[in-house]
C-alpha cells in the first residue's frame, strides 16, 4: 500500500487531500512520526522521526494523531481482497504482502517459459489494483518478478500507484545502476564495508571476481546471488518469529540515567543483531519497566516503515521512557522489545533523534 496510514487519513478526511499529512504526535510534544504522506516526504519527513523535527522541516505539515485500530481494520479489508486472487500469500506487515501466482496462471503459458508466466500475471495485478482502488479508495504499488527480491524492488520502483514488471531476461541490467544498499540483507554496516572495498553499485558486485566470501564472510555468496537477481526464498505462511526482546534485572534498584542509558543501548544492540541475523525489520518498539514493589508497566509505539538499526530502536525506546515518565522512581527491571516483524525495507531510515531515557 502507498503511504498507508496517511492515505487512510486523506481518504477519510477530504480536507487533508493534497496536503503534507504527518501521522503522529503534534510537533510541540514528545511525539514521533508514525507515517507521512508523499506530500510530506518531499520535505524529508520519515517514520520514527521526532514530531518536533518534522515540524521544523515542514512548518505547514498537518499533524494527525494515529488511530491504529482503524489501520488494522483497513488492512483486514484489503487482505480479504488479496486473498480472493487464489495466490499463496505471505503477509509481511500491515500493508504489504508477497503473492505466489504460480497456481493462478499455471497451464496458461508454455512450460518452462518463466517470462511468459510473468507477463500473464500483469492483468491479474492490474485487476487487483483496480479492485482495491474501487472498493477501498486507496492506491497500491505492485512489483511483478520471478522472486521476492525483485518483486519487492519492483513494488518500490514507481510509487505511488505503480505497476512494475521485471522480466528474468532483464533482471541483471535492471539491478546494475542501483546502490548496494538496495540488496536484500544489506544494512548500514554492510553497506559501508562494501563501499570501503570500492563496491558502490550492484554493478560493482556483479562484476567483482569471486563470491565475496573474503569480504563478507558467509553472507558473501548470498550477496553475489542477490546482485545477480537470484533469490530462492519461498512465498508462504511459514512459522516466523513474532517478537524479539531483551531485559535486565538490576542487582540493586536504580534510576541512575547513565546506568539506564547503557542498559538500553546494550539491549538495542542485541535486538538489532538478532533482527539482522533473521533479516527482519520491526514496526513496533516496546519498553517494559518493573519497580521495587513489582508493579510492571509496558508501553509501545508503532511506525509504518520498519526499523532495523540499533540507533533507531534505542532512540524510540528512550523516547517512550521519557514521554511516559516511566523512570519516576528506581527500577528493578528494564526491558526493550520489538514486534510486528517483517521484511526490512530496502530504504533504511535516517533518525536525527535526540531523546534520552528519563
C-alpha positions in Angstrom: 0.0 0.0 0.0 1.1 3.6 -0.7 1.8 5.7 2.4 -0.8 3.5 4.1 -1.6 5.3 7.4 -1.5 8.8 5.8 -3.5 7.6 2.8 -6.3 6.2 5.1 -6.4 9.7 6.8 -6.6 11.5 3.5 -9.3 9.2 2.2 -11.5 9.6 5.3 -10.8 13.3 5.7 -11.1 15.0 2.3 -9.7 18.3 3.6 -6.4 16.6 4.0 -6.0 15.5 0.4 -3.0 17.1 -1.3 -1.6 18.3 2.0 1.6 17.2 3.8 0.0 14.9 6.3 2.1 13.7 9.2 0.6 10.8 11.3 2.0 11.1 14.8 2.1 13.3 17.9 1.9 17.1 17.5 5.2 19.0 16.9 5.1 20.6 20.4 5.0 17.2 22.1 7.5 14.3 22.7 5.7 12.6 19.9 7.2 10.7 16.9 6.2 10.4 13.3 4.4 7.1 12.6 3.9 7.8 8.9 3.9 10.6 6.3 2.1 11.3 3.1 4.0 11.7 -0.1 3.5 15.4 0.1 5.2 15.4 3.5 8.0 13.1 2.4 9.2 15.8 -0.1 10.3 17.7 3.0 12.4 14.8 4.3 9.7 13.5 6.7 10.2 9.9 7.6 8.8 7.4 10.1 10.4 7.3 13.5 11.5 11.0 13.2 10.6 13.1 16.3 7.5 15.2 15.7 9.4 18.3 16.7 12.0 17.7 13.9 9.2 17.0 11.4 7.5 20.3 12.5 10.8 22.2 11.7 11.3 20.5 8.4 7.7 21.0 7.3 6.1 24.0 9.2 2.9 23.7 7.2 2.5 20.0 7.9 -0.8 18.7 9.1 -0.3 16.5 12.2 -2.9 13.8 12.7 -2.9 11.5 15.8 -2.7 7.8 14.8 -5.6 5.5 15.1 -4.1 2.1 14.8 -7.3 0.2 15.2 -8.6 1.9 12.0 -5.5 1.0 10.1 -5.6 -2.7 11.3 -9.3 -2.9 10.2 -8.5 -1.4 6.8 -5.6 -3.9 6.5 -8.0 -6.8 7.1 -10.4 -5.5 4.4 -7.5 -5.1 1.9 -6.1 -8.5 2.6 -9.5 -10.1 2.2 -9.5 -8.7 -1.4 -5.9 -10.0 -1.9 -7.0 -13.5 -0.7 -9.6 -13.7 -3.5 -6.8 -13.8 -6.1 -6.2 -17.5 -5.2 -2.5 -16.9 -4.7 -0.3 -18.2 -2.0 0.1 -15.2 0.3 2.8 -14.2 2.8 1.7 -11.1 4.6 4.9 -9.4 5.9 3.4 -6.2 7.5 0.1 -4.4 8.0 0.3 -3.1 4.4 2.5 -5.4 2.4 2.4 -9.0 1.2 4.1 -11.3 -1.3 1.9 -13.3 -3.6 3.0 -16.5 -5.4 0.8 -16.5 -8.5 2.1 -19.8 -10.0 -1.1 -21.8 -9.3 -3.3 -19.0 -10.6 -1.7 -18.8 -14.0 -0.4 -22.4 -14.3 -1.1 -24.1 -17.6 -1.7 -20.8 -19.5 1.9 -20.5 -20.6 4.4 -22.8 -22.2 6.1 -25.0 -19.6 9.4 -23.6 -18.6 8.7 -20.2 -20.1 9.2 -18.2 -17.0 8.9 -14.7 -18.6 5.7 -15.7 -20.4 4.1 -16.5 -17.0 5.3 -13.2 -15.6 3.6 -11.3 -18.4 0.4 -13.3 -17.7 0.5 -12.0 -14.1 0.2 -8.4 -15.3 -3.6 -8.3 -15.9 -4.1 -10.1 -12.6 -2.1 -7.5 -10.8 -3.8 -4.7 -12.6 -7.2 -6.1 -11.7 -6.1 -6.3 -8.0 -5.0 -2.7 -8.0 -8.3 -1.6 -9.6 -10.4 -3.6 -7.1 -8.6 -2.1 -4.1 -8.9 1.4 -5.6 -12.6 0.9 -6.3 -13.6 -0.8 -3.1 -11.2 0.8 -0.5 -10.4 4.1 -2.3 -6.7 3.6 -1.8 -3.8 3.0 -4.2 -1.2 0.3 -4.1 2.1 -0.4 -5.9 2.9 -3.8 -7.2 6.1 -5.4 -8.5 6.0 -8.5 -10.7 9.1 -10.7 -10.9 10.3 -14.2 -10.6 11.3 -14.0 -6.9 10.8 -12.0 -3.7 13.9 -9.8 -4.1 12.9 -8.5 -7.5 9.2 -8.2 -6.7 10.0 -6.0 -3.7 12.3 -3.8 -5.7 9.6 -3.5 -8.4 6.9 -2.5 -5.9 9.2 0.3 -4.7 10.3 1.4 -8.1 7.4 3.6 -9.3 5.4 4.7 -6.2 2.7 5.7 -5.8 0.1 3.7 -7.7 2.9 1.8 -9.6 2.9 -1.4 -11.5 6.4 -2.6 -12.5 7.3 -5.8 -14.3 10.9 -7.1 -14.1 11.3 -10.0 -16.7 14.0 -12.6 -15.9 15.9 -11.7 -19.1 16.2 -8.0 -17.9 16.9 -8.6 -14.2 20.7 -8.2 -14.3 20.5 -4.9 -16.2 17.7 -3.6 -14.0 19.9 -4.1 -10.9 23.2 -2.7 -12.2 22.7 1.0 -11.6 21.2 0.6 -8.1 23.2 1.3 -4.9 24.4 -1.7 -2.9 22.0 -0.7 -0.1 19.1 -1.8 -2.2 20.1 -5.5 -2.0 18.1 -7.6 0.4 20.1 -8.0 3.7 22.4 -5.1 3.2 22.2 -2.7 6.2 24.3 0.3 7.2 27.4 -1.6 8.4 27.5 -4.0 5.4 27.0 -1.0 3.0 30.0 0.8 4.5 32.1 -2.3 4.3 31.2 -2.7 0.6 31.9 1.0 -0.1 35.3 0.7 1.6 36.1 -2.1 -0.8 35.1 0.1 -3.8 31.7 -1.6 -4.3 29.1 1.2 -4.5 26.6 -0.1 -7.0 25.1 -3.5 -7.7 27.0 -3.5 -11.0 30.3 -3.4 -9.0 29.3 -6.5 -7.1 28.1 -8.2 -10.3 31.5 -7.6 -11.9 33.6 -8.4 -8.9 35.5 -11.7 -9.3 34.7 -14.4 -6.8 31.9 -14.9 -4.3 32.8 -12.1 -1.9 33.4 -14.5 1.0 36.7 -12.9 1.9 34.9 -9.6 2.2 31.5 -10.5 3.7 32.1 -13.9 5.3 29.3 -16.4 5.0 27.0 -13.7 3.6 29.3 -13.2 0.6 27.9 -15.9 -1.7 24.3 -15.0 -1.0 25.1 -11.3 -1.6 26.6 -12.2 -5.0 23.5 -14.2 -5.9 21.2 -11.4 -4.9 23.3 -9.0 -7.0 22.6 -11.2 -10.0 18.8 -11.2 -9.2 18.7 -14.7 -7.8 16.6 -15.4 -4.7 15.2 -18.8 -3.7 13.2 -17.8 -0.7 9.8 -19.3 -1.0 6.5 -17.5 -0.5 4.2 -18.9 2.2 2.9 -18.8 5.7 6.0 -20.2 7.4 6.4 -20.2 11.1 8.1 -16.9 11.9 9.5 -15.1 14.9 6.8 -12.7 16.2 8.8 -10.7 18.6 12.4 -10.1 19.9 13.2 -8.7 23.3 15.9 -8.2 25.8 15.6 -7.3 29.5 17.8 -6.8 32.6 17.1 -7.2 36.3 19.4 -4.9 38.2 21.3 -6.1 41.2 20.0 -3.0 43.0 17.1 -0.9 42.1 18.3 2.2 40.2 17.2 5.4 38.5 20.8 6.4 37.5 20.4 7.7 34.0 23.9 6.6 32.9 23.2 3.1 34.0 19.8 3.0 32.3 21.2 4.5 29.1 24.0 1.9 29.0 21.5 -0.9 29.6 19.1 0.4 26.9 21.9 0.7 24.4 23.1 -2.9 25.0 19.5 -4.1 24.6 19.1 -2.2 21.4 22.4 -3.6 20.0 21.4 -7.1 20.9 17.9 -6.8 19.3 19.4 -5.2 16.1 21.9 -8.1 15.8 19.1 -10.6 16.1 17.0 -8.8 13.6 19.9 -8.7 11.2 20.5 -12.5 11.6 16.9 -13.2 10.8 16.8 -10.5 8.1 13.8 -8.8 9.7 12.5 -5.3 10.4 10.2 -4.2 13.2 7.2 -1.9 13.1 6.6 -1.8 16.9 9.1 -0.9 19.7 8.1 -1.7 23.3 9.7 -0.8 26.7 9.0 -2.6 30.0 9.8 -1.4 33.5 9.3 -3.1 36.9 9.5 -1.2 40.2 10.6 -2.3 43.6 7.0 -3.2 44.5 6.9 -5.5 41.4 4.5 -3.2 39.6 5.2 -3.7 35.9 4.3 -1.4 33.1 4.8 -1.7 29.3 4.4 1.0 26.6 4.8 0.7 22.9 4.9 2.8 19.7 4.4 1.7 16.1 5.8 3.2 12.9 4.8 2.5 9.3 8.4 1.9 8.0 10.2 -0.9 9.8 13.3 -0.1 11.9 16.4 -2.3 11.8 19.2 -0.4 13.2 20.3 -0.3 16.9 20.2 3.5 16.9 16.6 3.7 15.8 15.5 1.0 18.3 17.4 2.7 21.2 16.1 6.1 20.5 12.5 5.0 20.1 12.8 3.2 23.4 14.4 6.3 25.0 11.5 8.4 23.7 8.9 6.1 25.3 10.7 6.2 28.7 10.8 10.0 28.6 7.3 10.6 27.1 5.6 8.2 29.5 7.7 9.3 32.5 8.5 5.7 33.4 11.7 6.4 35.3 9.9 8.3 38.1 11.5 6.1 40.8 14.2 3.4 40.9 13.7 0.4 38.5 14.1 -3.2 39.4 14.0 -4.3 35.8 14.0 -2.7 32.4 13.3 -4.3 29.1 13.2 -3.4 25.4 11.5 -5.3 22.6 10.3 -5.2 19.0 7.3 -6.9 17.3 5.2 -6.7 14.2 8.2 -8.1 12.4 8.5 -8.5 8.6 10.7 -7.8 5.6 13.1 -4.9 6.2 12.6 -2.0 3.7 15.4 -1.5 1.2 15.5 2.2 2.1 16.9 2.5 5.7 15.7 5.3 8.0 17.8 8.3 9.0 16.8 9.2 12.5 18.0 12.6 13.9 16.6 11.9 17.3 17.9 13.3 20.5 15.8 11.7 23.2 17.4 10.0 26.2 15.9 7.9 29.0 14.3 10.0 31.7 
